Amino acid sequence: MGFSKSDGSFMVKFLRNVVLVLLLIVFISIVYNFRNKESDTVSALTASALSSREYKGVFIRDEEIQLYSGNGFLSYNVSDGGKVGNDTVIAEAYLDDEQLSIKHELAKLNKELGILEKITNPGTLESAQPSSLSESISDSYRSLIYYRDMGNLDELSDVKDDLLIQLSTYQIVTDEVQGFDQKILDIKNEIDKLNAKRTAPSETIRAPRSAYFVSYIDGYEDKLNTKNMDKLTVSMLEEISDRKSTAPNVVGKLIDGYGWYLAIVADNSNKQYAVGEEISLRFDSSAESYPAVIYDIRDEKKDKSIIIISCDKFNYELVQHRAEIVELIKDDCTGLKVPREAIRFAKVTETVDDGNGNVTEKTSNQKGVYIRKGEQILFKRIEVVYEGSDYVLSKPVNDDDYLALYDDILIEEVDTNE
């Protein structure tokens, strides 16, 4: 059986069409590869990021130094960051340092005695049930782990005492132990012996008003307060160090109220921060973050501004330093994602109207990117609102001169002379 003439004509046409399709595919591939080799692009898409940056922070508080005669050894009744009322005993001075050890041991024994008496209280034992105690023990254990991880020593100590009471009570109600009567008697005898050795303090230091107490000074108390905030300069803040005074007659200082301020020096030329803006603070010395508000911004130099931040949260960690590294955390930033390698600078000419009918042209270097629009290469400006390690986020601006959503950003260098 042979091929007819019509069959041969069909095969010729078929093969010709196949060749044409292959040539078209090759041509498109060459053009595509050439254009991509000539200039890789990436689309400008919307992205979000948490904006944060670290600075040296300087604490500003209203503080009053507390002094004593300087004679004797100080024993403190208030921990750093503790609140005191009018006439509260802050510290006592003793001529003999052995009295400090006696006072410390008495405080320890009295605390232990209080715990044991609470455990053996008939009311506690009568109402205690193994099932409820077991649940309370589990809750206290979880709280213990939480406060340990948070570094909250005050809460950690309270939870530890509660856990000890719960465990000991559980042992008594389940008949694992007979009681703590002998232990209580031994502690009371030891307390009596120590009390017999006690002497009266040579000097008692009391708080003149309600405030918060810190047991050290650093010499900045008269300079770094709310009255002098307007006098702060960039050079002053940059020179401040974290130090503690060793003056022999200093008891410590009183800090007014919860409110305090933090001063930093930052480059705010791109208006990253604004007065009234809510931010969060995180310090090296604390696991917590602190809600704060930007109180004031003073532009002292082109790339250096003094930013004053206000916060009303107060605890032990925040009074241990005058200056330390702080991380300023802003809310999530949203913008057009731009690879750092695509950022370029170009001269842009703008028409400026002074409002009096005088129109002039101003040329300046502007930050931006080159984009491909059809066969054109155009320069588009960007307004950076966040800087990452290998990209930035640009604020979407309703202006044809600025980068827009879905623009094709050129990654490689562009020869603008062509």
PAPAVO-261956 format. One line per field, with one value per residue (C-alpha): residue number from 1; residue in one letter; chain; z, y, x. Coordinates in Angstrom, 3 decimals, decimal comma, always signed. Last residue first. Layout:
<pts>
nr <- (NUM:...)
rest <- (a:...)
kette <- (A:...)
z <- (Z:...)
y <- (Y:...)
x <- (X:...)
</pts>
This chain:
<pts>
nr <- (418:417:416:415:414:413:412:411:410:409:408:407:406:405:404:403:402:401:400:399:398:397:396:395:394:393:392:391:390:389:388:387:386:385:384:383:382:381:380:379:378:377:376:375:374:373:372:371:370:369:368:367:366:365:364:363:362:361:360:359:358:357:356:355:354:353:352:351:350:349:348:347:346:345:344:343:342:341:340:339:338:337:336:335:334:333:332:331:330:329:328:327:326:325:324:323:322:321:320:319:318:317:316:315:314:313:312:311:310:309:308:307:306:305:304:303:302:301:300:299:298:297:296:295:294:293:292:291:290:289:288:287:286:285:284:283:282:281:280:279:278:277:276:275:274:273:272:271:270:269:268:267:266:265:264:263:262:261:260:259:258:257:256:255:254:253:252:251:250:249:248:247:246:245:244:243:242:241:240:239:238:237:236:235:234:233:232:231:230:229:228:227:226:225:224:223:222:221:220:219:218:217:216:215:214:213:212:211:210:209:208:207:206:205:204:203:202:201:200:199:198:197:196:195:194:193:192:191:190:189:188:187:186:185:184:183:182:181:180:179:178:177:176:175:174:173:172:171:170:169:168:167:166:165:164:163:162:161:160:159:158:157:156:155:154:153:152:151:150:149:148:147:146:145:144:143:142:141:140:139:138:137:136:135:134:133:132:131:130:129:128:127:126:125:124:123:122:121:120:119:118:117:116:115:114:113:112:111:110:109:108:107:106:105:104:103:102:101:100:99:98:97:96:95:94:93:92:91:90:89:88:87:86:85:84:83:82:81:80:79:78:77:76:75:74:73:72:71:70:69:68:67:66:65:64:63:62:61:60:59:58:57:56:55:54:53:52:51:50:49:48:47:46:45:44:43:42:41:40:39:38:37:36:35:34:33:32:31:30:29:28:27:26:25:24:23:22:21:20:19:18:17:16:15:14:13:12:11:10:9:8:7:6:5:4:3:2:1)
rest <- (e:n:t:d:v:e:e:i:l:i:d:d:y:l:a:l:y:d:d:d:n:v:p:k:s:l:v:y:d:s:g:e:y:v:v:e:i:r:k:f:l:i:q:e:g:k:r:i:y:v:g:k:q:n:s:t:k:e:t:v:n:g:n:g:d:d:v:t:e:t:v:k:a:f:r:i:a:e:r:p:v:k:l:g:t:c:d:d:k:i:l:e:v:i:e:a:r:h:q:v:l:e:y:n:f:k:d:c:s:i:i:i:i:s:k:d:k:k:e:d:r:i:d:y:i:v:a:p:y:s:e:a:s:s:d:f:r:l:s:i:e:e:g:v:a:y:q:k:n:s:n:d:a:v:i:a:l:y:w:g:y:g:d:i:l:k:g:v:v:n:p:a:t:s:k:r:d:s:i:e:e:l:m:s:v:t:l:k:d:m:n:k:t:n:l:k:d:e:y:g:d:i:y:s:v:f:y:a:s:r:p:a:r:i:t:e:s:p:a:t:r:k:a:n:l:k:d:i:e:n:k:i:d:l:i:k:q:d:f:g:q:v:e:d:t:v:i:q:y:t:s:l:q:i:l:l:d:d:k:v:d:s:l:e:d:l:n:g:m:d:r:y:y:i:l:s:r:y:s:d:s:i:s:e:s:l:s:s:p:q:a:s:e:l:t:g:p:n:t:i:k:e:l:i:g:l:e:k:n:l:k:a:l:e:h:k:i:s:l:q:e:d:d:l:y:a:e:a:i:v:t:d:n:g:v:k:g:g:d:s:v:n:y:s:l:f:g:n:g:s:y:l:q:i:e:e:d:r:i:f:v:g:k:y:e:r:s:s:l:a:s:a:t:l:a:s:v:t:d:s:e:k:n:r:f:n:y:v:i:s:i:f:v:i:l:l:l:v:l:v:v:n:r:l:f:k:v:m:f:s:g:d:s:k:s:f:g:m)
kette <- (A:A:A:A:A:A:A:A:A:A:A:A:A:A:A:A:A:A:A:A:A:A:A:A:A:A:A:A:A:A:A:A:A:A:A:A:A:A:A:A:A:A:A:A:A:A:A:A:A:A:A:A:A:A:A:A:A:A:A:A:A:A:A:A:A:A:A:A:A:A:A:A:A:A:A:A:A:A:A:A:A:A:A:A:A:A:A:A:A:A:A:A:A:A:A:A:A:A:A:A:A:A:A:A:A:A:A:A:A:A:A:A:A:A:A:A:A:A:A:A:A:A:A:A:A:A:A:A:A:A:A:A:A:A:A:A:A:A:A:A:A:A:A:A:A:A:A:A:A:A:A:A:A:A:A:A:A:A:A:A:A:A:A:A:A:A:A:A:A:A:A:A:A:A:A:A:A:A:A:A:A:A:A:A:A:A:A:A:A:A:A:A:A:A:A:A:A:A:A:A:A:A:A:A:A:A:A:A:A:A:A:A:A:A:A:A:A:A:A:A:A:A:A:A:A:A:A:A:A:A:A:A:A:A:A:A:A:A:A:A:A:A:A:A:A:A:A:A:A:A:A:A:A:A:A:A:A:A:A:A:A:A:A:A:A:A:A:A:A:A:A:A:A:A:A:A:A:A:A:A:A:A:A:A:A:A:A:A:A:A:A:A:A:A:A:A:A:A:A:A:A:A:A:A:A:A:A:A:A:A:A:A:A:A:A:A:A:A:A:A:A:A:A:A:A:A:A:A:A:A:A:A:A:A:A:A:A:A:A:A:A:A:A:A:A:A:A:A:A:A:A:A:A:A:A:A:A:A:A:A:A:A:A:A:A:A:A:A:A:A:A:A:A:A:A:A:A:A:A:A:A:A:A:A:A:A:A:A:A:A:A:A:A:A:A:A:A:A:A:A:A:A:A:A:A:A:A:A:A:A:A:A:A:A:A:A:A:A)
z <- (+26,785:+29,426:+32,172:+32,278:+34,812:+37,524:+38,151:+40,262:+38,142:+39,944:+37,967:+39,436:+41,000:+43,632:+42,973:+43,380:+43,472:+40,711:+39,690:+43,097:+45,460:+47,849:+49,196:+51,969:+51,031:+52,988:+52,908:+52,039:+52,884:+56,637:+57,126:+57,012:+57,581:+56,525:+53,435:+51,020:+47,483:+44,253:+40,826:+37,978:+34,635:+32,043:+29,093:+26,804:+28,705:+32,115:+33,635:+37,023:+38,420:+42,155:+44,613:+46,776:+45,561:+44,672:+44,166:+41,446:+42,207:+39,589:+40,418:+40,412:+41,997:+42,160:+45,828:+47,121:+46,970:+44,023:+43,522:+40,332:+40,916:+39,169:+40,284:+40,234:+40,842:+43,709:+43,513:+45,573:+43,785:+45,973:+49,040:+47,713:+47,847:+49,631:+49,270:+52,669:+55,986:+59,345:+62,374:+65,509:+66,798:+69,091:+70,534:+71,897:+74,840:+75,680:+79,110:+80,976:+84,548:+85,711:+88,482:+88,746:+85,783:+86,915:+90,250:+88,803:+87,346:+84,474:+83,807:+80,576:+78,613:+75,753:+74,916:+71,488:+70,932:+67,215:+65,255:+61,456:+60,549:+64,076:+67,104:+66,014:+69,225:+69,651:+72,624:+74,549:+72,497:+74,378:+76,313:+76,901:+78,640:+77,486:+80,088:+80,087:+81,848:+82,036:+78,274:+77,968:+75,874:+75,193:+73,394:+71,190:+71,073:+68,922:+70,575:+69,038:+65,857:+65,017:+61,597:+60,364:+57,688:+59,374:+62,692:+63,303:+67,000:+70,381:+73,265:+76,381:+78,692:+81,002:+84,310:+85,851:+88,735:+91,492:+92,753:+93,234:+96,658:+96,876:+98,585:+102,078:+101,207:+103,895:+102,486:+98,828:+96,629:+93,596:+90,986:+87,238:+83,908:+81,551:+80,164:+77,393:+74,507:+76,428:+77,075:+73,458:+72,102:+74,357:+77,346:+78,561:+77,887:+80,112:+83,058:+85,195:+84,465:+86,017:+84,755:+86,186:+89,962:+90,197:+87,825:+90,568:+90,464:+93,613:+95,347:+97,570:+95,509:+97,114:+95,683:+97,083:+99,953:+102,115:+104,559:+104,485:+107,691:+108,565:+112,034:+113,759:+116,412:+116,043:+119,294:+120,318:+119,666:+121,455:+123,515:+120,383:+118,818:+121,669:+121,651:+117,879:+118,278:+120,934:+118,657:+115,778:+117,916:+119,152:+115,586:+114,475:+117,407:+116,516:+112,781:+112,188:+112,008:+108,466:+105,551:+107,209:+103,991:+105,717:+107,036:+103,777:+101,837:+104,312:+103,695:+99,916:+100,068:+102,490:+100,412:+97,224:+98,819:+99,920:+96,384:+94,926:+97,104:+96,215:+92,470:+92,657:+94,029:+91,723:+88,432:+85,978:+83,427:+83,141:+86,920:+87,120:+84,662:+86,226:+89,694:+88,298:+86,797:+90,145:+91,990:+89,720:+90,161:+93,961:+93,976:+92,091:+94,531:+97,462:+96,041:+95,710:+99,092:+100,979:+103,376:+105,328:+108,681:+108,201:+107,448:+110,318:+112,734:+111,863:+111,360:+107,888:+108,880:+111,921:+109,729:+107,260:+110,013:+111,662:+108,372:+107,971:+111,560:+111,072:+107,958:+109,500:+112,625:+110,538:+108,703:+111,943:+113,600:+110,551:+110,490:+114,247:+113,730:+111,793:+115,084:+115,024:+113,564:+111,111:+110,268:+106,901:+105,129:+108,158:+106,822:+108,062:+105,020:+102,910:+101,090:+97,831:+96,925:+93,788:+95,595:+98,744:+101,947:+105,510:+104,730:+107,251:+107,120:+108,983:+111,326:+111,126:+107,788:+109,394:+107,054:+103,531:+101,178:+97,620:+95,978:+92,522:+89,709:+86,911:+83,544:+82,337:+79,459:+76,568:+74,162:+71,045:+69,471:+66,604:+66,014:+63,201:+62,982:+59,291:+56,676:+52,908:+49,848:+46,479:+44,090:+41,397:+40,864:+37,772:+36,206:+33,534:+30,429:+31,225:+31,667:+28,393:+26,511:+28,050:+27,062:+23,543:+23,004:+24,413:+22,230:+19,139:+20,046:+20,581:+17,272:+15,413:+16,940:+15,888:+12,334:+12,094:+13,247:+10,720:+7,876:+8,992:+8,900:+5,509:+3,999:+5,593:+4,191:+0,652:+0,814:+1,850:-1,044:-3,506:-2,250:-0,140:-1,050:+0,000)
y <- (+55,214:+57,426:+56,059:+52,732:+50,816:+48,673:+45,383:+44,817:+46,600:+47,004:+46,002:+48,151:+45,969:+48,593:+52,026:+53,617:+57,408:+60,062:+59,131:+60,288:+58,591:+57,477:+53,925:+54,059:+52,107:+49,030:+48,214:+45,076:+43,061:+43,591:+45,369:+49,111:+50,430:+53,563:+54,410:+56,894:+55,757:+57,699:+56,174:+56,319:+55,073:+52,578:+52,426:+49,453:+48,523:+50,094:+48,857:+50,316:+52,117:+52,599:+55,493:+57,865:+61,455:+63,724:+67,295:+69,719:+72,685:+74,578:+77,906:+79,374:+82,753:+83,428:+84,323:+80,775:+79,818:+77,467:+74,817:+72,744:+69,628:+68,263:+64,826:+63,724:+59,999:+57,687:+53,910:+51,134:+47,764:+46,008:+46,879:+44,845:+46,894:+45,728:+48,171:+49,206:+48,103:+48,724:+46,709:+48,821:+50,374:+48,827:+50,915:+48,614:+50,032:+49,795:+51,194:+54,448:+55,416:+51,819:+49,715:+51,727:+50,134:+46,564:+47,025:+48,236:+51,224:+51,641:+55,302:+55,890:+59,029:+59,156:+62,144:+62,025:+64,149:+64,351:+63,663:+63,505:+67,180:+68,342:+69,380:+68,196:+68,142:+65,498:+65,407:+63,040:+59,838:+57,501:+54,314:+50,744:+48,697:+45,302:+42,769:+40,509:+43,165:+44,224:+44,443:+46,808:+46,614:+49,699:+49,827:+52,619:+55,031:+58,137:+61,451:+63,247:+61,513:+58,911:+57,717:+61,288:+60,451:+62,770:+61,037:+59,909:+59,080:+60,283:+58,851:+60,267:+58,188:+59,663:+58,743:+58,575:+56,199:+58,746:+60,722:+58,806:+58,855:+58,382:+56,300:+56,154:+58,273:+59,147:+57,363:+58,536:+55,488:+56,778:+54,386:+54,523:+54,047:+56,583:+59,925:+61,309:+60,741:+62,420:+65,569:+65,736:+65,504:+68,294:+68,399:+71,829:+71,309:+68,217:+70,237:+70,531:+66,909:+65,531:+64,481:+67,188:+67,177:+63,357:+62,773:+61,932:+58,179:+57,437:+54,148:+52,437:+53,199:+54,159:+55,012:+57,944:+59,100:+61,729:+62,416:+58,750:+57,697:+57,022:+55,573:+56,113:+54,299:+51,244:+49,538:+46,412:+42,788:+39,917:+38,842:+38,992:+36,394:+33,910:+34,452:+33,875:+30,590:+29,395:+30,311:+28,375:+25,243:+25,377:+25,686:+22,703:+20,658:+21,447:+20,736:+17,992:+14,196:+13,780:+11,672:+11,594:+12,681:+15,857:+16,620:+16,068:+18,143:+20,998:+20,887:+20,993:+23,840:+25,935:+25,472:+26,384:+29,577:+30,530:+29,921:+31,971:+34,948:+34,696:+34,448:+37,455:+39,579:+38,070:+38,776:+37,460:+36,588:+33,001:+32,636:+34,262:+31,697:+28,667:+29,570:+30,274:+26,774:+25,303:+27,359:+26,059:+22,428:+22,847:+24,396:+21,380:+18,955:+20,987:+20,807:+17,005:+16,462:+18,533:+21,346:+22,996:+21,448:+21,874:+25,600:+26,316:+24,371:+26,525:+24,147:+25,453:+29,106:+28,599:+27,005:+29,916:+32,535:+30,719:+30,667:+34,418:+35,043:+32,919:+34,838:+38,264:+37,210:+36,032:+39,377:+41,387:+39,259:+39,577:+43,371:+43,535:+41,921:+45,089:+46,999:+50,751:+50,131:+52,368:+51,748:+52,028:+53,208:+53,511:+54,893:+58,450:+59,347:+56,274:+54,066:+52,140:+49,579:+50,008:+48,902:+46,966:+48,668:+47,900:+48,494:+47,892:+50,521:+50,231:+52,971:+56,690:+58,368:+60,941:+60,142:+61,185:+60,788:+62,121:+63,367:+62,180:+63,405:+60,953:+60,961:+57,639:+57,677:+55,247:+54,084:+52,963:+49,765:+49,650:+48,111:+48,010:+44,810:+44,050:+44,041:+43,512:+44,947:+43,988:+45,811:+43,197:+41,985:+42,563:+41,132:+43,366:+42,437:+38,745:+38,838:+40,699:+38,363:+35,252:+36,362:+37,368:+34,093:+32,044:+33,880:+33,182:+29,505:+29,039:+30,780:+28,598:+25,480:+26,634:+27,345:+23,940:+22,178:+24,140:+23,099:+19,462:+19,496:+21,228:+18,696:+15,799:+17,045:+17,368:+13,805:+12,488:+14,328:+12,671:+9,234:+7,094:+3,399:+0,000)
x <- (+22,596:+24,132:+21,841:+23,697:+21,596:+23,135:+21,373:+18,264:+15,665:+12,341:+9,232:+6,420:+3,721:+2,737:+4,189:+7,618:+7,468:+7,493:+3,938:+2,688:+0,287:+3,022:+3,364:+5,984:+9,103:+10,193:+13,891:+15,835:+18,943:+19,374:+16,071:+15,364:+11,841:+9,935:+12,034:+10,448:+11,341:+11,887:+11,274:+13,806:+12,455:+13,748:+11,369:+10,645:+7,492:+7,918:+11,158:+12,026:+15,074:+15,169:+15,150:+17,158:+17,283:+20,210:+19,038:+17,969:+15,711:+13,720:+12,161:+8,655:+7,941:+4,177:+4,259:+3,621:+7,301:+6,665:+9,335:+9,663:+11,713:+14,789:+15,976:+19,595:+19,845:+20,716:+20,237:+18,627:+18,434:+21,017:+18,959:+16,009:+12,766:+9,603:+6,716:+5,387:+3,961:+5,620:+4,493:+4,404:+7,607:+10,195:+13,010:+15,728:+17,661:+21,356:+22,166:+22,640:+21,784:+21,444:+19,900:+16,687:+14,872:+15,540:+13,731:+10,434:+8,567:+6,115:+5,303:+7,233:+8,150:+10,668:+12,870:+14,535:+17,629:+18,354:+21,521:+21,882:+21,680:+22,442:+20,392:+16,949:+14,920:+12,207:+9,822:+7,539:+7,741:+5,395:+6,185:+5,030:+7,765:+9,010:+10,045:+13,103:+15,147:+18,810:+19,396:+16,442:+13,264:+11,156:+7,811:+6,439:+3,501:+4,009:+3,139:+6,118:+7,301:+9,956:+11,127:+11,241:+13,860:+16,372:+15,734:+19,319:+19,248:+20,509:+18,493:+16,855:+14,642:+12,041:+10,445:+6,983:+6,308:+6,510:+9,486:+12,731:+14,409:+18,151:+20,808:+22,299:+25,327:+27,888:+30,936:+30,629:+31,240:+29,328:+27,992:+28,637:+26,871:+28,428:+27,279:+29,509:+27,073:+24,264:+26,288:+27,540:+23,984:+22,791:+20,447:+19,356:+15,636:+15,678:+17,026:+13,887:+12,904:+16,084:+19,499:+21,727:+21,178:+20,983:+23,915:+26,432:+25,815:+23,821:+23,083:+20,486:+17,376:+14,056:+10,659:+8,687:+6,425:+8,059:+10,918:+12,020:+13,745:+17,381:+18,019:+21,370:+23,397:+21,180:+20,115:+22,021:+21,161:+22,901:+19,871:+17,754:+20,025:+19,488:+15,711:+15,538:+17,434:+14,964:+12,036:+13,597:+14,046:+10,424:+9,099:+11,196:+9,875:+6,267:+6,721:+4,192:+3,774:+5,119:+3,858:+0,429:-1,391:-2,655:+0,866:+2,761:+0,194:+0,645:+4,415:+3,966:+1,430:+3,493:+6,660:+4,782:+3,469:+6,998:+8,356:+5,483:+6,433:+10,147:+9,427:+7,106:+9,941:+12,578:+10,778:+13,410:+10,714:+12,004:+11,971:+8,546:+7,143:+8,840:+7,530:+4,064:+3,967:+5,035:+2,433:-0,343:+0,798:+0,971:-2,508:-3,909:-2,276:-3,584:-7,126:-6,903:-5,214:-7,835:-6,928:-9,776:-8,900:-5,146:-5,316:-7,719:-5,547:-2,490:+0,435:+1,347:+0,900:+3,092:+5,760:+5,724:+5,909:+8,809:+10,743:+10,242:+11,272:+14,402:+15,525:+14,873:+16,759:+19,721:+19,947:+19,717:+22,412:+24,693:+24,264:+24,850:+28,256:+29,201:+29,476:+28,781:+25,328:+23,437:+19,779:+18,064:+14,915:+12,649:+9,338:+8,679:+6,485:+5,950:+8,428:+8,108:+10,761:+12,865:+15,993:+15,097:+13,959:+15,133:+18,792:+21,591:+24,297:+27,608:+28,765:+29,451:+28,739:+26,491:+23,583:+22,621:+19,633:+19,947:+16,753:+15,717:+13,460:+14,253:+16,028:+17,469:+19,967:+19,460:+22,169:+20,355:+19,011:+16,528:+13,113:+10,572:+8,548:+8,076:+5,311:+5,306:+3,524:+5,005:+7,328:+8,024:+11,581:+13,691:+16,828:+18,396:+20,362:+20,431:+16,686:+16,213:+18,536:+16,979:+13,484:+14,545:+16,401:+13,501:+10,984:+13,126:+13,610:+9,871:+9,101:+11,646:+10,065:+6,591:+7,801:+9,501:+6,327:+4,277:+6,615:+6,476:+2,683:+2,537:+4,925:+3,021:-0,286:+1,148:+2,454:-0,956:-2,603:-0,222:-1,202:+1,068:+1,584:+0,000)
</pts>
